[in-house]
Amino acid sequence: MPESSQTIPSLKKPSYSFFPIRETTAQGNRVSPFWACVWLIMTALFCVEEKMANTRIFKTAFASVYPMYVRKLESKGIENAEDRVNACIFWLTGYNQEQLQHALDTKEDFDTFFEHAPHLNEHAKNIKGVICGYRVEEIKDPLMQQIRYLDKLIDELARGKSLEKVLNR
């Protein structure tokens, strides 16, 4: 077999990526404009809030999250943290101390907790702002919105707002 001065190109593993998700540029990797547009369209079609409906928080026991609310306020040095958390819950849901204690003892999940709420405060719709990256007034799922309302109330207390300011909406 005659030797050739030509070298045989090295065989590379074939790439099965037909669409370039990332482009390499002089500045580094970036998402290609095509895939950025696809992502925006998919997000618009399948609304992000709709995906939240399948979240685990709905079936999480409220009793397991309640101490975290109290601890959040205590870690910020707020006195009577448990009383303040209770005041927010009473204001939002209409529960009283006995009903809240029953919900904690029976380890109701968030779904049941808000379903059995005596009456949701009509002024809750005035709660505005961002919590966990979502604007609470734009959340479409009513249960997720109620959970985020409570999160927002606790968050405002943790930031140092007085209980009166938080609940006067």
Secondary structure, DSSP 4 states (H G I P E B T S, - for coil): ----SSPPPPP-PPP---S-SEEEETTEEEE-HHHHHHHHHHHHHS-HHHHGGG-GGGGSBHHHHHHHHHHHHHHTT-TTHHHHHHHHHHHHH---HHHHHHHHHTT-BHHHHHHT-S---GGGGG--SEETTEEGGG--SHHHHHHHHHHHHHHHHHTT--HHHHH--
